[in-house]
Amino acid sequence: MDLSNARWRTSTRSTSAGGECVEVADNLPGVVAVRDSKDPAGPVLAFEPSAWQAFVSHAKRH
């Protein structure tokens, strides 16, 4: 997976205190990439956009 054009962002609910956070890149064609903000060179999870949207919708309801 080529992540060279990924535009990573953190949640608007994240704080600058350095807590547990993930970064999401949803600008890539056909994939949403997720990584640990404390380890940007570490592993990346990849989701189909529809699966990521279903996850986000579920999380917003709970």
N, C-alpha and C positions, 0 to 999 in steps of 0.2 A: 504494500500500500504506500503510495507516494504522499507524504504529508508536507512536502516542501512549500505548498501554497496554503496550508492550513492557517486560518485566522482563529487563534485560541482566545476564548473568553471565559471569565468566571461568572458565577451567579451574582446577580445584583444583591443577593442576601449575604454574600461573603463579606467578611471583614478584613481589615488590613492587619489583624492581630496574628496572622499566620496559623490559623486553625486548620482543621481538616476540610479540604476543598477539592473539587474537581474542576477541570477546564474542559470545555466542549468546543469542537470545531465543526460547525454545521454548514460550512460554505463549500464543501467538497462534493463533487458529483457522485450521487448514489451511496453515500456513506456519511455517518455521523461518528466522529472520533471523540473519545473521552480519555483523559489522562489525569494523573495525580498532580496537582499544582506544585507540590513540594518536590516532585521528581520528573521534571519535564523531559528528561532524556530517557525515562523509564518506559515500561510497557504501555501500550495504547489498546483500548478496547474499541472495536468497530461494530456499529449497528446499522442495519438498514434504516433509512429515514422513517418508515412507517412504524417500526418497532420502537424507535426512540420517541416518536410522538406519542405512541400509546403509553410508554413509561411516564413521560412528562405529564400527560393528561391524568393518569392514575395518581401520580404523586401530588398533583394540585388538589385533587379531591380528598386526600387523606392527610 
